[in-house]
Every structure is written in structure tokens, then in C-alpha cells.
Amino acid sequence: MEEARKGVLAMVAACVIWGLSSMYYKLLAHVPPEEVLGHRTLWSLVFFGLVLAGQGRLAEIGALMARPRALALVALAALMISANWFLFIYSIQIGHAVEASLGYYIFPLVAVALGFLFLGERHSAPKWVAVGLACVAVTGLTWGLGVAPWVSLALAGTFGIYGLVKRGVAAGPVVSVTAEVVLLAPLALVWLWGVHAQGWTGLTGRHLATFGHDLSDSLLLMLAGPLTATPLILFSYAARRVSYATVGLVQYINPTLQFLVATLVFREAFTPWHAMAFGLIWAALALYSAESLRGERAARRASIRSGTSDTTP
């Protein structure tokens, strides 16, 4: 019971950090998102490397990347998570934090569809109803605003594919993410060199290189490492101690805090069309969560019955 309590607390702490991280990225809104992403990658590598070195587990990185299939999966996962990180940073900078929160609300329902399409998973009717409600929400929002919520869909899609790919990587989350940033680090170094030495510009057309020129910005960019790594380590700790359904329910703290920050702190617009979409998504997630809890309880009862029958003379 004590271990489960610690697991829940760790999960809550991870989700609070994720949910409030948009305020951190807002502080760096004047820094090109590509530069922020480059530093997030490099300082994450430094932080993860120190953690694994302290645990004596650095050799696990080499062992993982020595297997061709694992390396290919890690490379694909790295592509997806870097796209997700970039989209989140960019959405905060351009004032689309509400859409970003919607994307992370949609993600569990996207995972249901991906599991069906690529893993052959069979889901109950309530879960498909939840997916249908999400589709109605996105369609309604697109109709009302005159444009699809591409930020939401892209964040949910890249994170969903990332989770799908990670299922095939035989390594713990800290080791696998470290391997991902190892592959991304050379690209980050090349980009940051281009920004500083050649004045490259990205999507925003800005070529301001702040690292090393402004102390507060430099420290904030370095903070991206522990800000990325700490909640993942907490999540890994929690996932080994609490049920999957509990992890799923507590994870909604993240997009909820993102949504509250977007509307109450950033004062982003929240139209009636947004209210309709979020209402449908929340209803879908309530249905999805209730069904997940029911399924987990049924599986637990079946396991208990199986154990009882195995020990019955």
C-alpha cells in the first residue's frame, strides 16, 4: 500500500510538471523554437547521461543501439518525440496553448485507434463510442473555426505513434529516451552551430542566438534538460507501482493544467466552439476511463479466480 501511495504521488508530480511546463516555454517565446528544441535535446542528454552514469547503466545505451531493429525503432521514436516537442514549444510561442492541451486530451483516444489498426487490439463498444465523440468534437471545431485544429491533431498523432513505436523497444523509458536524444544530439549541434555561426533562420524567420549572450536565457535553456528528464523519471517510478488504469486517470492532470494555464494565465481565446469540443472530449474521456477501470477490475477478478482454482486440490 505504501509503495502504491508513493507511485501515485510520483505520477501526480510528473503530471503537474508537464502541465505547468507551458509557462516555462512562454518565458522563452522570444527565442526561436528550433533553438529551444536544440537545447532541450542537448541538456536532456546531459541530464539523462548523469542519471544513468550514477546508476552504472550507461552500457545499456550501447547494448540497445547495437541491435539493428532496436536502433531503427529508436530512430523512429526520436523523430516522433522531437516533432512532438517542437510542436508543443511552437504552439505555446504562437498562442495556441488551448489547442495543445486539446491534443493531449485526444491522445488516449488516438491510441485506441492506433492499437486497433497496427496491433490488432479489440476494444469494447464504449471505447469506440469515446473515439466517435472525439471525431465529432474535432469535426465540430473545424466547422466552427473554419480550420482544422492541426496543432491538436499533430500533437496527438506524433505522441500516439511515439507510444506505438516504444512498445517494440525492449528497454526501460529512461534508457530508451536517452538513446533517442543520443541520435538527435548531432542534429541539434549542427542546427545550433548554424544559428550561432551562420545566422540560420527557421519557421519564424528569426536568427537570434541567445545562449551565451544573455545569462537568464542561457540558464532557462539549460533548465530544459532537467525539466524534460525529471517528470519522465517520476513517471517511470510510478508506472512500476500503480495500475495502468490509475496511470491513465492521473495523466489527465497534465492537459487539464495546460488548459487552465492557457485560459487563465495566457488569456487565450476560448470560443463556444472550443467549449463544445472540450465538452465532447471530456465526455469521451469519462467513458473511456470508466471502461478502462471496468476492464482492469474484471481482469483482476479473473486473475484471482485463476489463482484460487490453481491452488484448489
VOGU-3710 file (C-alpha; in Angstrom, 3 decimals, decimal comma):
1> meearkgvla> 0,000/0,000/0,000  2,841/2,382/0,856  4,542/1,693/-2,482  1,294/2,364/-4,350  0,855/5,659/-2,476  4,388/6,732/-3,423  3,674/5,735/-7,000  0,547/7,882/-7,169  2,398/10,853/-5,663  5,198/10,453/-8,204
11> mvaacviwgl> 2,655/10,271/-11,028  0,895/13,407/-9,795  4,224/15,247/-9,522  5,177/14,244/-13,084  1,848/15,414/-14,479  1,996/18,715/-12,596  5,451/19,428/-14,063  4,210/18,556/-17,562  1,017/20,556/-17,092  2,793/23,707/-15,946
21> ssmyykllah> 5,721/23,455/-18,385  3,940/25,723/-20,863  4,720/28,664/-18,558  8,415/27,817/-18,830  8,285/27,757/-22,637  6,347/31,015/-22,639  9,317/32,633/-20,906  11,353/31,658/-23,971  8,811/32,890/-26,518  11,380/35,355/-27,915
31> vppeevlghr> 13,824/32,507/-28,684  13,261/30,652/-31,982  11,561/27,301/-31,271  14,277/25,417/-33,180  16,890/26,831/-30,825  14,811/25,908/-27,781  14,382/22,375/-29,172  18,118/22,056/-29,812  18,960/22,993/-26,238  16,183/20,801/-24,865
41> tlwslvffgl> 17,748/17,855/-26,711  21,327/18,538/-25,631  20,649/19,327/-21,982  18,306/16,329/-21,739  21,179/14,171/-22,960  23,469/15,653/-20,304  20,930/15,103/-17,530  19,962/11,570/-18,603  23,634/10,693/-19,045  24,431/11,792/-15,497
51> vlagqgrlae> 21,486/9,819/-14,100  22,448/6,625/-15,930  26,127/7,091/-15,073  25,184/7,412/-11,414  23,225/4,165/-11,704  26,018/2,413/-13,589  23,722/1,814/-16,576  25,444/3,684/-19,428  26,376/0,368/-21,062  22,657/-0,304/-21,619
61> igalmarpra> 22,593/2,502/-24,210  25,255/0,824/-26,319  23,619/-2,588/-25,943  20,273/-1,198/-27,098  21,680/0,642/-30,104  23,819/-2,311/-31,171  20,703/-4,205/-32,267  19,667/-3,074/-35,797  15,925/-3,487/-35,266  16,053/-1,691/-31,909
71> lalvalaalm> 18,145/1,091/-33,434  15,594/1,573/-36,229  12,755/1,775/-33,704  14,708/4,202/-31,517  15,389/6,379/-34,571  11,685/6,464/-35,475  10,755/7,192/-31,864  13,346/10,005/-31,814  11,775/11,526/-34,924  8,300/11,419/-33,398
81> isanwflfiy> 9,264/12,804/-29,989  11,347/15,614/-31,490  8,395/16,575/-33,712  6,125/16,472/-30,661  8,493/18,592/-28,588  8,852/21,129/-31,384  5,094/21,369/-31,973  4,444/21,909/-28,275  7,115/24,622/-27,959  5,919/26,325/-31,152
91> siqighavea> 2,236/26,176/-30,168  2,968/27,869/-26,832  5,024/30,584/-28,521  2,356/31,437/-31,105  -0,554/31,467/-28,650  -2,112/28,052/-29,321  -1,770/26,565/-25,848  -5,518/25,734/-25,759  -5,107/23,605/-28,877  -2,019/21,970/-27,368
101> slgyyifplv> -3,992/20,911/-24,293  -6,737/19,540/-26,550  -4,115/17,430/-28,337  -3,056/15,722/-25,119  -6,692/15,133/-24,196  -7,225/13,469/-27,594  -4,109/11,295/-27,339  -5,626/8,348/-25,369  -8,396/8,071/-27,955  -5,867/8,204/-30,799
111> avalgflflg> -4,024/5,365/-29,029  -7,211/3,267/-29,155  -7,409/3,710/-32,941  -3,685/3,022/-33,448  -3,873/-0,115/-31,304  -6,722/-1,404/-33,468  -5,005/-0,561/-36,763  -1,458/-1,727/-36,031  -1,625/-4,137/-33,081  -4,896/-5,911/-33,816
121> erhsapkwva> -6,324/-4,879/-30,450  -10,054/-5,374/-29,968  -11,877/-2,731/-27,989  -15,280/-2,636/-26,359  -18,192/-0,624/-27,730  -17,871/2,138/-25,086  -14,277/2,830/-26,134  -15,303/3,117/-29,784  -18,112/5,456/-28,761  -15,452/7,570/-26,994
131> vglacvavtg> -13,378/7,652/-30,192  -16,500/8,641/-32,134  -17,184/11,508/-29,735  -13,623/12,750/-30,245  -14,133/12,683/-34,022  -17,359/14,665/-33,649  -15,549/17,179/-31,423  -12,737/17,723/-33,943  -15,206/17,946/-36,846  -17,361/20,456/-34,979
141> ltwglgvapw> -14,353/22,580/-34,031  -13,138/22,540/-37,637  -16,572/23,608/-38,860  -16,918/26,354/-36,254  -13,449/27,866/-36,623  -13,152/27,307/-40,352  -9,841/25,486/-39,940  -8,884/22,113/-38,503  -7,124/22,098/-35,105  -3,904/20,951/-36,735
151> vslalagtfg> -1,800/21,591/-33,629  -4,049/19,317/-31,559  -4,141/16,582/-34,182  -0,390/16,718/-34,818  0,469/16,581/-31,102  -1,904/13,663/-30,508  -0,719/11,886/-33,651  3,029/12,213/-33,055  2,700/11,206/-29,406  0,428/8,302/-30,338
161> iyglvkrgva> 2,898/6,990/-32,930  5,721/7,527/-30,440  3,946/5,362/-27,872  3,212/2,720/-30,508  6,866/2,529/-31,585  8,088/2,425/-27,981  6,126/-0,782/-27,387  8,651/-2,557/-29,593  11,741/-1,204/-27,794  12,976/-3,689/-25,199
171> agpvvsvtae> 14,360/-1,135/-22,737  13,174/0,998/-19,855  11,857/4,507/-20,534  14,953/6,345/-19,266  17,354/4,205/-21,288  15,250/4,389/-24,456  14,756/8,164/-24,245  18,475/8,624/-23,645  19,154/6,605/-26,794  16,707/8,833/-28,661
181> vvllaplalv> 18,440/12,045/-27,624  21,822/10,468/-28,440  20,611/10,164/-32,042  19,107/13,663/-32,015  22,116/15,376/-30,415  24,257/15,628/-33,601  21,355/17,264/-35,447  20,851/19,669/-32,543  24,548/20,557/-32,529  24,580/21,218/-36,276
191> wlwgvhaqgw> 21,487/23,406/-36,012  22,788/25,422/-33,058  26,130/25,890/-34,810  24,257/27,171/-37,864  22,197/29,552/-35,736  25,234/30,962/-33,931  27,862/30,875/-36,676  25,870/31,222/-39,901  22,752/33,095/-38,808  20,346/30,377/-39,962
201> tgltgrhlat> 16,651/31,082/-39,538  13,756/28,699/-39,099  9,980/28,798/-39,347  9,735/32,112/-37,565  12,422/33,783/-39,666  14,329/34,777/-36,521  18,038/34,105/-36,138  18,568/35,413/-32,618  21,082/33,197/-30,795  20,624/33,896/-27,114
211> fghdlsdsll> 22,662/31,174/-25,434  25,878/32,601/-24,042  24,741/36,180/-24,622  22,024/36,547/-22,003  22,541/34,887/-18,609  18,873/34,407/-17,709  18,009/32,969/-21,129  21,061/30,704/-21,036  20,054/29,327/-17,630  16,477/28,829/-18,804
221> lmlagpltat> 17,672/26,889/-21,855  19,858/24,686/-19,652  16,843/24,053/-17,413  15,168/22,296/-20,360  17,238/19,200/-19,539  16,001/18,525/-16,000  12,528/19,812/-16,931  12,333/17,094/-19,594  14,022/14,315/-17,626  12,580/14,703/-14,117
231> plilfsyaar> 8,900/14,012/-14,922  9,873/11,053/-17,103  11,877/9,528/-14,238  8,943/10,126/-11,877  6,582/8,565/-14,429  8,846/5,515/-14,755  8,894/5,151/-10,955  5,100/5,427/-10,773  4,356/3,033/-13,640  6,036/0,175/-11,737
241> rvsyatvglv> 3,953/0,759/-8,612  0,395/1,644/-9,654  -2,121/0,084/-12,005  -2,285/1,060/-15,670  -5,818/2,427/-15,209  -4,630/4,656/-12,364  -1,778/5,941/-14,527  -4,276/6,719/-17,287  -6,621/8,624/-14,983  -3,924/10,654/-13,228
251> qyinptlqfl> -2,378/11,596/-16,601  -5,375/13,855/-17,305  -3,892/16,271/-14,770  -1,381/17,255/-17,468  -3,762/18,558/-20,188  -6,107/19,955/-17,537  -3,343/22,146/-16,119  -2,285/23,075/-19,650  -5,852/24,135/-20,391  -6,132/26,186/-17,181
261> vatlvfreaf> -2,802/27,920/-17,833  -3,823/28,687/-21,425  -7,167/30,226/-20,478  -6,448/31,782/-17,067  -2,761/32,771/-17,317  -2,177/33,288/-21,049  -5,744/34,572/-21,566  -6,122/32,746/-24,881  -9,486/32,848/-26,626  -11,954/30,121/-25,652
271> tpwhamafgl> -14,907/30,273/-28,030  -18,253/28,436/-27,809  -16,849/26,076/-30,453  -13,937/25,281/-28,151  -16,403/24,721/-25,313  -18,372/22,275/-27,470  -15,213/20,379/-28,487  -13,799/20,193/-24,975  -17,170/19,116/-23,566  -17,360/16,224/-26,026
281> iwaalalysa> -13,724/15,250/-25,374  -14,258/15,284/-21,610  -17,368/13,115/-22,029  -15,377/10,746/-24,242  -12,562/10,520/-21,701  -15,018/9,870/-18,863  -16,488/6,993/-20,875  -13,041/5,707/-21,828  -11,769/5,875/-18,240  -14,829/4,148/-16,788
291> eslrgeraar> -14,488/1,346/-19,328  -10,756/1,013/-18,637  -11,414/0,724/-14,903  -14,150/-1,848/-15,517  -11,813/-3,874/-17,729  -8,991/-3,771/-15,205  -11,267/-4,882/-12,357  -12,617/-7,733/-14,482  -9,061/-8,833/-15,319  -8,080/-8,666/-11,648
301> rasirsgtsd> -11,084/-10,787/-10,612  -10,283/-13,313/-13,337  -6,677/-13,476/-12,143  -7,803/-14,053/-8,560  -10,209/-16,798/-9,650  -7,468/-18,411/-11,724  -5,067/-18,331/-8,790  -7,702/-19,815/-6,493  -8,514/-22,624/-8,903  -4,798/-23,404/-9,347
311> ttp> -4,380/-23,900/-5,607  -7,597/-25,864/-5,093  -6,878/-29,608/-4,573
//
